[in-house]
């Protein structure tokens, strides 16, 4: 059974579609003793929470990390992207590994790798060491996250699975709410390193529970095919090459040999990945599923909307902390209304497809989200949270709340029950891939707009040649740029304002790009999602399972 993911950074804080449906469609015979099931659920919740808390903590810790390790803004991007890249590329094959070699074994291996990498992150003495440790964390996350969901599916019979789903989802909502706030508190009162060290005691607890109370399980006959290792390698190459090109292009230039080589490798890897997936017996990404109208349309919507969400919200805590002057704790709490709206309206939104069909909510939801992104582009420097950012957070939350549950339902209804796990895994992987690519692409837009605004601001202010040259050399740090030494208070304040306004100029472009992508996702739903899919649609156009 291939599985999806419920983890991410603040840039990925909207719940990926399909998680609950994935667990609900587990179909193996349950052999877990009833007395062990609460322990299985506890291990699954703690394990997935490790990855989710870590992701949300890292985003609010980025300004502190950038300052402490003297990192550029593009190196800070790599701190997020190295983790997200390996998680997205290896997620599907990670679920298959559990089916082949034992879910508990692979889950525990993922926990161990994640915990050791967390220690490596905390002890990193340079940003390069931190990026490498985060990449290893991504490998661990690709094993533990699908493993946690598969353990629930394999351990609970159908009549008890609904309650397990509710418990897991409830704790996921709590984790989503406290993660950024906890991360901000640790950064403000201790150190950014504690954002990673909090994983260690959780990992010890999970491993102890798994060792004593979680029975081993494997996939059934459907999981007996060969692992798609070539697909995993090519997916990593494709994502890595494209992401490297977009992150490094603003500093090295698009004609740099390294950037061109990475871009060519990424494109070639993408083509090779598609070719391999069309030929192998057990592909990690069954491309035939995308021929189903509603499934293909839902995944295109996911790609566009989650690109908007991931790329835009990556820069939100940087704005709050480095430009608006908020503490990390307050910045971590800034998206709490977004999370609470998603949580409160999930039940109501889940009924929309039954009442109106899938197309209407999947057009209206992204359109509302687009308005939310546009509202983020309004505030300037020194904006009040309650009058400037809070309305944008609420509108974006409403748009995502209207979208997520209907999107999950559409994905699940588009395929037969025997393919629900695969469909959920594909849709979750699409959402993660969208965010990985978007952070890199949006970074290019931010760098371009920031550079242009900084040059204009320095010229308009009549800054000295020395000050202008110094700040030009600091462009790669964006709002974290240091000021020239020896300035008086007035000159320093004037230059700091120029830097802040330059970041806001880039932030506006980023948010408007997010709004445009959200509108495109609404348009894709209008064109590709049926009002009321015909009965049995999910069985059309699919080859038989091998």
C-alpha positions as CSV (number, residue, x, y, z in Angstrom):
1,X,0.0,0.0,0.0
2,X,1.5,3.4,-1.0
3,X,0.8,6.1,1.4
4,X,0.6,9.9,1.6
5,X,2.0,12.4,4.0
6,X,0.7,14.7,6.7
7,X,3.8,16.8,7.4
8,X,5.3,20.0,6.2
9,X,6.7,23.4,7.0
10,X,4.8,26.6,7.5
11,X,5.1,26.9,3.8
12,X,3.2,23.6,3.6
13,X,0.9,24.2,6.5
14,X,-2.4,23.5,4.6
15,X,-3.3,19.9,5.2
16,X,-2.4,17.8,2.1
17,X,-5.5,16.1,0.7
18,X,-6.1,12.4,1.0
19,X,-4.7,11.4,4.4
20,X,-7.8,10.3,6.2
21,X,-9.0,8.5,3.0
22,X,-5.8,6.6,2.8
23,X,-6.2,5.1,6.3
24,X,-9.9,4.4,5.7
25,X,-9.1,2.3,2.7
26,X,-6.7,-0.1,4.3
27,X,-7.8,-3.6,3.3
28,X,-5.3,-6.1,4.7
29,X,-6.5,-8.7,7.2
30,X,-5.9,-7.2,10.7
31,X,-3.7,-9.4,12.9
32,X,-2.9,-6.8,15.6
33,X,-4.1,-7.9,19.1
34,X,-6.7,-5.5,20.5
35,X,-4.5,-4.6,23.5
36,X,-1.8,-3.4,21.2
37,X,-3.9,-1.1,19.1
38,X,-3.8,1.9,21.4
39,X,0.0,1.6,21.4
40,X,0.1,1.5,17.7
41,X,-2.0,4.6,17.5
42,X,0.2,6.4,20.0
43,X,3.4,5.4,18.1
44,X,1.8,6.6,14.8
45,X,0.7,9.9,16.3
46,X,4.0,10.6,17.9
47,X,6.0,9.6,14.8
48,X,4.1,11.7,12.4
49,X,4.1,14.6,14.9
50,X,7.9,14.5,14.9
51,X,8.0,15.3,11.3
52,X,5.2,17.8,11.3
53,X,6.5,19.8,14.3
54,X,10.0,19.8,12.9
55,X,8.8,21.3,9.6
56,X,6.7,24.1,11.2
57,X,9.4,24.9,13.7
58,X,12.1,25.3,11.1
59,X,10.3,28.1,9.2
60,X,10.0,30.3,12.2
61,X,13.6,29.5,13.2
62,X,15.0,30.5,9.7
63,X,15.8,34.1,10.6
64,X,17.7,33.0,13.7
65,X,19.5,30.3,11.7
66,X,20.3,32.8,9.0
67,X,21.8,35.2,11.5
68,X,23.7,32.6,13.6
69,X,25.2,30.8,10.7
70,X,25.7,33.9,8.5
71,X,23.7,32.3,5.8
72,X,22.3,33.9,2.6
73,X,18.6,33.8,1.9
74,X,19.3,31.2,-0.7
75,X,21.1,29.0,1.7
76,X,18.2,29.4,4.1
77,X,16.0,28.2,1.2
78,X,18.1,25.0,1.0
79,X,17.6,24.4,4.8
80,X,13.9,23.9,3.9
81,X,14.3,22.5,0.4
82,X,16.8,19.8,1.2
83,X,14.4,18.2,3.6
84,X,11.3,18.7,1.4
85,X,13.0,17.5,-1.7
86,X,14.0,14.1,-0.4
87,X,10.7,13.7,1.4
88,X,8.7,14.4,-1.8
89,X,10.9,12.3,-4.0
90,X,11.1,9.2,-1.8
91,X,7.7,9.3,-0.2
92,X,6.0,6.8,-2.5
93,X,8.9,4.3,-2.5
94,X,9.1,4.7,1.3
95,X,5.6,3.3,1.6
96,X,6.5,0.4,-0.7
97,X,9.5,-0.4,1.5
98,X,7.2,-1.0,4.4
99,X,5.0,-3.3,2.4
100,X,8.0,-5.4,1.3
101,X,10.3,-5.5,4.4
102,X,7.8,-4.9,7.3
103,X,6.0,-1.7,8.3
104,X,7.2,-1.6,11.8
105,X,10.8,-2.2,10.7
106,X,10.8,0.6,8.1
107,X,8.9,2.9,10.4
108,X,11.4,2.4,13.2
109,X,14.3,2.9,10.8
110,X,12.8,6.2,9.7
111,X,12.4,7.3,13.3
112,X,16.0,6.4,14.0
113,X,17.4,8.2,10.9
114,X,15.2,11.3,11.6
115,X,16.3,11.5,15.2
116,X,20.0,11.1,14.4
117,X,19.7,13.7,11.7
118,X,17.9,16.0,14.1
119,X,21.0,15.8,16.4
120,X,23.2,16.6,13.4
121,X,21.0,19.7,12.6
122,X,21.3,20.9,16.2
123,X,25.1,20.5,16.2
124,X,25.7,22.0,12.8
125,X,28.5,24.6,12.9
126,X,27.8,25.8,9.4
127,X,24.8,26.2,7.1
128,X,26.3,23.6,4.8
129,X,26.3,21.0,7.6
130,X,22.7,22.0,8.5
131,X,21.6,21.5,4.9
132,X,23.2,18.1,4.7
133,X,21.6,17.0,8.0
134,X,18.2,18.3,6.8
135,X,18.5,16.1,3.6
136,X,19.1,13.1,5.8
137,X,16.0,14.1,7.8
138,X,14.1,14.1,4.6
139,X,15.1,10.5,4.0
140,X,14.0,9.5,7.5
141,X,10.7,11.4,7.0
142,X,10.0,9.5,3.7
143,X,10.2,6.3,5.8
144,X,8.5,7.2,9.0
145,X,5.5,9.3,7.7
146,X,4.0,6.7,5.3
147,X,4.9,4.0,7.9
148,X,2.9,5.7,10.6
149,X,-0.2,5.8,8.4
150,X,0.2,2.2,7.2
151,X,0.5,1.0,10.8
152,X,-2.9,2.4,11.6
153,X,-4.4,0.9,8.4
154,X,-2.9,-2.6,9.1
155,X,-3.7,-2.6,12.9
156,X,-7.4,-1.5,13.1
157,X,-10.3,-3.4,11.7
158,X,-12.8,-1.5,9.5
159,X,-15.3,-1.0,12.3
160,X,-12.7,0.6,14.6
161,X,-10.8,2.5,11.9
162,X,-13.1,5.5,12.0
163,X,-12.4,6.2,15.6
164,X,-8.7,5.8,15.0
165,X,-8.9,8.2,12.1
166,X,-10.7,10.7,14.3
167,X,-8.1,10.4,17.1
168,X,-5.2,10.7,14.7
169,X,-6.7,13.6,12.8
170,X,-7.5,15.4,16.1
171,X,-4.0,15.2,17.3
172,X,-2.7,16.2,13.9
173,X,-4.8,19.4,14.3
174,X,-3.3,20.0,17.7
175,X,0.2,19.5,16.4
176,X,-0.5,21.9,13.5
177,X,-1.6,24.5,16.0
178,X,1.2,24.2,18.6
179,X,4.1,23.5,16.3
180,X,4.9,27.0,15.1
181,X,4.2,28.6,18.5
182,X,6.4,26.0,20.2
183,X,9.1,26.6,17.7
184,X,9.0,30.3,18.1
185,X,9.1,30.0,21.9
186,X,12.2,27.8,21.7
187,X,13.9,30.2,19.4
188,X,13.1,33.3,21.5
189,X,14.0,31.8,24.9
190,X,16.7,29.2,24.1
191,X,18.2,28.5,20.7
192,X,17.3,27.5,17.2
193,X,19.1,24.2,17.9
194,X,16.2,23.2,20.2
195,X,13.9,23.3,17.3
196,X,15.6,20.0,16.3
197,X,16.5,18.5,19.7
198,X,12.9,18.3,20.7
199,X,12.7,15.3,18.3
200,X,15.0,13.2,20.3
201,X,12.9,12.4,23.4
202,X,9.9,11.8,21.1
203,X,11.9,9.4,19.0
204,X,13.1,7.4,22.0
205,X,9.5,7.1,23.2
206,X,8.3,5.9,19.7
207,X,11.0,3.4,19.4
208,X,10.3,1.9,22.8
209,X,6.6,1.6,22.0
210,X,7.3,0.1,18.6
211,X,9.7,-2.4,20.0
212,X,7.4,-3.6,22.8
213,X,3.9,-3.2,21.5
214,X,3.6,-2.8,17.7
215,X,3.3,-6.0,15.8
216,X,5.1,-6.5,12.4
217,X,3.0,-6.4,9.3
218,X,3.6,-6.5,5.5
219,X,1.6,-5.9,2.4
220,X,-0.5,-8.5,0.7
221,X,0.0,-10.0,-2.8
222,X,-0.4,-6.5,-4.4
223,X,2.9,-5.5,-2.7
224,X,4.9,-8.4,-4.1
225,X,6.1,-6.6,-7.2
226,X,9.7,-5.2,-7.5
227,X,10.5,-2.0,-5.8
228,X,10.7,1.0,-8.2
229,X,14.1,2.1,-7.1
230,X,15.0,3.6,-10.5
231,X,11.9,5.7,-10.2
232,X,13.0,7.0,-6.8
233,X,16.5,7.8,-8.0
234,X,15.2,9.6,-11.1
235,X,12.6,11.6,-9.1
236,X,15.3,12.8,-6.8
237,X,17.6,13.7,-9.7
238,X,14.7,15.6,-11.5
239,X,13.6,17.5,-8.4
240,X,17.1,18.2,-7.2
241,X,18.4,19.5,-10.6
242,X,15.5,21.8,-11.2
243,X,15.4,23.1,-7.6
244,X,19.2,23.7,-7.6
245,X,19.0,25.7,-10.8
246,X,16.2,28.0,-9.6
247,X,17.8,28.6,-6.1
248,X,21.3,29.2,-7.4
249,X,20.4,31.2,-10.5
250,X,19.9,34.5,-8.7
251,X,23.5,34.4,-7.4
252,X,25.4,32.4,-10.0
253,X,23.4,33.5,-13.1
254,X,21.4,31.5,-15.5
255,X,24.4,31.0,-17.8
256,X,26.5,29.6,-15.1
257,X,27.8,26.1,-16.0
258,X,26.6,24.7,-12.7
259,X,23.1,26.1,-13.1
260,X,22.8,25.0,-16.7
261,X,24.1,21.5,-15.9
262,X,21.7,21.2,-13.0
263,X,18.7,22.4,-15.1
264,X,19.6,20.0,-18.0
265,X,20.0,17.1,-15.5
266,X,16.6,18.0,-13.9
267,X,14.8,18.1,-17.2
268,X,16.5,14.9,-18.4
269,X,15.7,13.2,-15.1
270,X,12.1,14.2,-15.5
271,X,11.8,12.7,-19.0
272,X,13.6,9.6,-17.9
273,X,11.3,9.3,-14.8
274,X,8.2,9.4,-17.0
275,X,9.7,6.8,-19.4
276,X,10.6,4.4,-16.5
277,X,7.2,4.8,-14.9
278,X,5.5,3.9,-18.2
279,X,7.6,0.7,-18.5
280,X,8.1,-0.8,-15.1
281,X,5.8,-3.5,-13.7
282,X,5.2,-1.8,-10.4
283,X,5.6,2.0,-10.8
284,X,5.8,4.2,-7.8
285,X,3.7,6.7,-9.8
286,X,1.1,4.9,-11.9
287,X,0.7,7.5,-14.7
288,X,-2.4,5.6,-16.0
289,X,-4.3,7.0,-13.1
290,X,-3.9,10.5,-14.6
291,X,-6.0,9.5,-17.6
292,X,-9.1,9.5,-15.4
293,X,-10.6,13.0,-15.9
294,X,-11.5,13.9,-12.4
295,X,-8.3,12.4,-11.0
296,X,-6.1,14.2,-13.5
297,X,-8.0,17.4,-12.9
298,X,-7.8,17.1,-9.1
299,X,-4.0,16.6,-9.3
300,X,-3.5,19.6,-11.6
301,X,-5.5,21.7,-9.1
302,X,-3.4,20.3,-6.3
303,X,-0.2,21.1,-8.2
304,X,-1.2,24.8,-8.8
305,X,-2.9,25.5,-5.4
306,X,-0.2,23.9,-3.2
307,X,2.5,25.6,-5.3
308,X,0.8,28.9,-4.4
309,X,0.5,28.0,-0.7
310,X,4.0,26.6,-0.3
311,X,5.8,29.3,-2.3
312,X,3.9,32.2,-0.8
313,X,3.8,31.2,2.9
314,X,7.5,30.3,2.9
315,X,8.2,34.1,3.0
316,X,5.5,35.0,5.5
317,X,7.4,34.4,8.7
318,X,10.5,36.1,7.2
319,X,8.3,39.1,6.6
320,X,6.9,39.1,10.1
321,X,10.2,38.6,11.9
322,X,12.8,40.4,9.8
323,X,10.6,43.3,8.4
324,X,7.7,43.8,10.8
325,X,9.8,43.1,13.9
326,X,7.7,40.4,15.4
327,X,9.2,37.8,17.8
328,X,9.4,34.2,16.6
329,X,6.7,33.2,19.0
330,X,4.3,35.8,17.7
331,X,5.2,34.9,14.1
332,X,4.6,31.3,14.9
333,X,1.1,32.1,16.2
334,X,0.2,34.3,13.2
335,X,-1.3,31.4,11.2
336,X,-3.3,29.9,14.1
337,X,-6.5,31.3,12.7
338,X,-5.8,29.6,9.4
339,X,-5.4,26.2,11.1
340,X,-8.4,26.7,13.4
341,X,-10.6,27.5,10.4
342,X,-9.5,24.4,8.5
343,X,-10.1,22.3,11.6
344,X,-13.5,23.9,12.4
345,X,-14.9,23.7,8.9
346,X,-13.6,20.3,7.8
347,X,-16.8,18.4,8.6
348,X,-19.0,21.0,6.9
349,X,-16.7,21.1,3.8
350,X,-16.8,17.3,3.6
351,X,-20.5,17.4,2.8
352,X,-20.2,19.9,-0.1
353,X,-19.4,17.3,-2.8
354,X,-22.5,15.3,-1.8
355,X,-24.7,18.4,-2.1
356,X,-23.2,20.3,-5.0
357,X,-20.9,17.9,-6.8
358,X,-17.1,18.3,-6.9
359,X,-16.7,21.1,-9.4
360,X,-18.4,24.0,-7.5
361,X,-16.4,23.8,-4.2
362,X,-13.2,23.2,-6.2
363,X,-13.8,26.4,-8.2
364,X,-15.0,28.6,-5.3
365,X,-12.5,27.4,-2.7
366,X,-9.3,28.3,-4.8
367,X,-10.9,31.5,-5.9
368,X,-11.4,32.6,-2.2
369,X,-7.8,31.5,-1.5
370,X,-6.7,33.7,-4.4
371,X,-8.4,36.7,-2.7
372,X,-6.5,35.8,0.5
373,X,-3.2,35.7,-1.3
374,X,-4.0,39.1,-2.8
375,X,-4.8,40.6,0.6
376,X,-1.3,39.5,1.8
377,X,0.1,41.9,-0.9
378,X,-1.5,44.9,0.7
379,X,0.5,45.6,4.0
380,X,3.6,47.6,4.0
381,X,6.4,48.1,6.6
382,X,5.1,48.5,10.2
383,X,1.7,46.9,9.4
384,X,-0.6,45.8,12.3
385,X,-1.3,42.1,12.4
386,X,-5.0,42.5,13.2
387,X,-5.8,45.1,10.5
388,X,-3.4,44.0,7.8
389,X,-2.4,40.3,8.0
390,X,-5.3,38.8,10.0
391,X,-7.9,39.4,7.3
392,X,-5.7,37.8,4.7
393,X,-5.1,34.8,7.0
394,X,-8.8,34.3,7.6
395,X,-9.8,34.6,3.9
396,X,-7.0,32.2,2.9
397,X,-8.1,29.8,5.6
398,X,-11.7,29.9,4.3
399,X,-10.6,29.2,0.8
400,X,-8.5,26.2,1.8
401,X,-11.2,24.9,4.1
402,X,-13.7,24.9,1.2
403,X,-11.1,23.1,-1.0
404,X,-9.3,20.4,1.0
405,X,-12.1,18.0,2.0
406,X,-13.8,18.1,-1.4
407,X,-10.5,17.6,-3.1
408,X,-9.8,14.5,-1.0
409,X,-13.3,13.2,-1.8
410,X,-12.8,13.9,-5.6
411,X,-9.5,12.0,-5.6
412,X,-11.0,9.0,-3.8
413,X,-14.2,8.9,-5.8
414,X,-12.2,9.0,-9.1
415,X,-10.7,5.6,-8.6
416,X,-11.9,2.2,-7.4
417,X,-11.6,1.3,-3.7
418,X,-8.7,-1.1,-4.5
419,X,-6.6,1.9,-5.8
420,X,-7.5,4.4,-3.1
421,X,-4.2,4.0,-1.3
422,X,-2.2,4.6,-4.5
423,X,-4.4,7.5,-5.4
424,X,-4.0,9.1,-2.0
425,X,-0.2,8.6,-2.2
426,X,0.0,10.2,-5.6
427,X,-2.0,13.2,-4.6
428,X,0.0,13.8,-1.5
429,X,3.2,13.5,-3.4
430,X,2.0,16.0,-6.0
431,X,1.2,18.5,-3.2
432,X,4.7,18.0,-1.7
433,X,6.4,18.3,-5.1
434,X,4.4,21.5,-5.8
435,X,5.7,23.1,-2.7
436,X,9.3,22.0,-3.3
437,X,9.3,23.5,-6.8
438,X,7.4,26.6,-5.8
439,X,9.8,27.7,-3.0
440,X,12.6,27.6,-5.5
441,X,10.7,29.4,-8.3
442,X,9.2,32.0,-5.9
443,X,12.7,32.6,-4.6
444,X,13.7,33.8,-8.1
445,X,10.8,36.2,-8.2
446,X,11.6,37.5,-4.7
447,X,15.3,38.0,-5.6
448,X,14.4,39.9,-8.8
449,X,11.9,42.2,-7.2
450,X,14.1,42.8,-4.1
451,X,17.2,43.7,-6.2
452,X,15.2,46.1,-8.3
453,X,13.5,47.8,-5.4
454,X,16.8,48.0,-3.5
455,X,18.6,49.7,-6.4
456,X,15.7,52.2,-6.8
457,X,15.5,52.9,-3.1
458,X,19.2,53.6,-2.7
459,X,19.2,55.8,-5.7
460,X,16.2,57.8,-4.6
461,X,17.6,58.2,-1.1
462,X,20.9,59.5,-2.5
463,X,22.9,56.9,-0.6
464,X,26.7,57.1,-0.7
465,X,28.6,55.0,-3.2
466,X,30.2,53.1,-0.3
467,X,26.9,52.4,1.4
468,X,25.2,51.4,-1.9
469,X,28.1,49.1,-2.8
470,X,28.0,47.4,0.7
471,X,24.3,46.8,0.5
472,X,24.6,45.5,-3.1
473,X,26.9,42.9,-1.7
474,X,24.3,42.0,0.9
475,X,21.5,41.4,-1.6
476,X,21.6,37.6,-1.2
477,X,20.6,38.0,2.5
478,X,17.3,39.8,1.5
479,X,15.8,41.3,4.7
480,X,18.5,39.8,6.8
481,X,21.1,42.1,5.1
482,X,23.7,43.7,7.4
483,X,24.2,47.5,7.3
484,X,27.5,49.2,6.6
485,X,29.6,49.8,9.7
486,X,30.1,53.3,11.2
487,X,26.7,54.7,10.4
488,X,24.9,57.2,12.7
489,X,21.4,56.3,14.0
490,X,19.5,58.3,11.4
491,X,21.5,56.9,8.4
492,X,21.2,53.4,9.7
493,X,17.4,53.8,10.2
494,X,17.1,55.1,6.6
495,X,19.0,52.3,5.1
496,X,17.2,49.7,7.2
497,X,13.9,51.1,5.9
498,X,15.0,50.8,2.3
499,X,16.0,47.1,2.9
500,X,12.6,46.4,4.6
501,X,10.6,48.1,1.8
502,X,12.6,46.2,-0.8
503,X,11.6,42.9,0.9
504,X,8.0,44.0,1.0
505,X,8.1,44.8,-2.7
506,X,9.3,41.3,-3.4
507,X,6.8,39.8,-0.9
508,X,4.0,41.6,-2.9
509,X,5.1,40.0,-6.1
510,X,5.3,36.6,-4.5
511,X,1.8,36.9,-3.1
512,X,0.3,38.1,-6.3
513,X,2.0,35.2,-8.1
514,X,0.3,32.9,-5.5
515,X,-3.0,34.5,-6.2
516,X,-2.5,33.9,-9.9
517,X,-1.7,30.3,-9.4
518,X,-4.8,29.9,-7.2
519,X,-7.0,31.4,-9.9
520,X,-5.4,29.0,-12.4
521,X,-6.3,26.1,-10.1
522,X,-9.9,27.3,-10.0
523,X,-9.9,27.5,-13.8
524,X,-8.5,24.0,-14.1
525,X,-11.3,22.7,-11.8
526,X,-13.9,24.5,-13.9
527,X,-12.5,22.9,-17.1
528,X,-11.5,19.4,-16.0
529,X,-13.7,18.5,-13.0
530,X,-17.2,17.2,-13.8
531,X,-20.2,18.6,-12.1
532,X,-21.5,15.2,-11.1
533,X,-19.2,12.4,-12.2
534,X,-20.9,9.4,-13.8
535,X,-21.3,6.3,-11.6
536,X,-18.4,4.0,-11.8
537,X,-16.2,6.7,-13.4
538,X,-13.2,5.5,-11.4
539,X,-13.1,2.2,-13.3
540,X,-12.9,3.7,-16.7
541,X,-9.7,4.0,-18.7
542,X,-7.6,2.0,-16.2
543,X,-5.6,-1.1,-17.0
544,X,-6.1,-4.1,-14.8
545,X,-3.9,-4.2,-11.7
546,X,-0.9,-6.5,-12.3
